[in-house]
C-alpha cells in the first residue's frame, strides 16, 4: 500500500476507552506503575538512542505553567499548543484538521515541567497533506523537546524512549504513566503503523517519552 493510500483517513489517536481507566489512577499509581526504560518492552521499538547512563540527570520539577508552543529541533517540529479535553470515546482529542499544524495538550493533566506526565497529541497527516507530527517517528533518544510556557520559561526535556504501540498492544498505564516517580515528564503521541482502510484508522501509535533536564528562565528586561 502506498503512502498516499495509507494517509487518507481519520488518523484518530488509538487511545480509546483505555484512557478512561487511566483517569481514575493517573496520580495514584506510585511505585507500582514505574516503567523503566531498560525493563521489558511492551511495544515495538521505534528508535534506539544513547545508553541511559549517558543521558543527563533529571532536573527537579518546576512550578506549574501552561504550554504555549512545543519544538523538537532535531526533526523540525515547531508548533503552537492548544488546550484539549477528551472526545466521546475517552481519548485525548487532537486539534481539528483545519489546525493540523498545532499540537493539543491535555489540560486536565500535568503542566509540562511540573511533576507528572504532560500529554501532547497531534495529527500525523490530513487527507491531503502531512501534519504537525508527520516526522515525529524520526525522533531519537537523547534529542531535545523544548516547551515554551505561559510564565515565559522554556522547559527542556530529553527524549528517553521512542516506541510504536500497535492497537492490540496499547497499554494506557505504560504509555501515560511515569517512567520514574516524582519526575516531570511528557509524551508526544501521534498515529503510526499502516492505515486500516476498513476501520478508517491507523493500526498503531507513535509514543515519544521525555523527561525534564533543563530550563531557560523567563527574561525580565528593563
QUIPE-V285256 format. One line per field, one symbol per residue. phi: phi as a letter, one per 40 degrees, with the letter a starting at -180 (. if undefined). psi: psi as a letter, one per 30 degrees, with the letter a starting at -180 (. if undefined). Layout:
# QUIPE-V285256
phi->???
psi->???
This chain:
# QUIPE-V285256
phi->.cdcccbbbcgccccfcdcccdccbdcbcgccbcbccccdcbbcccabbcddccccccccdcccaccbabbbdcbgcaacbbcbbbcccgccccccccbccbbcbcccbccchcdhbcbbbaccabcbacbdbdbccccbdgcbbbbcbccgcbcbbbcbabbbbcdcbcbddccccccbcgbcbabbbacagbcccccfaccabcbbbabcbaaccccbch
psi->kleeefhgaegkkheafffeeeffgefgebffgkjkfgakkflkkflkalkeffllkklkllkkklkelkkiefggkjklkkklblaffglkjlllffhfglkkkjfgakkkflkajkkkllkflafflkaegegefflkkflkkkjklfgfljkkkkkfkjlkklefgkjeefeflkeklgljllkkkllablkjeefhllflkkjkkllkflkjlkkjl.
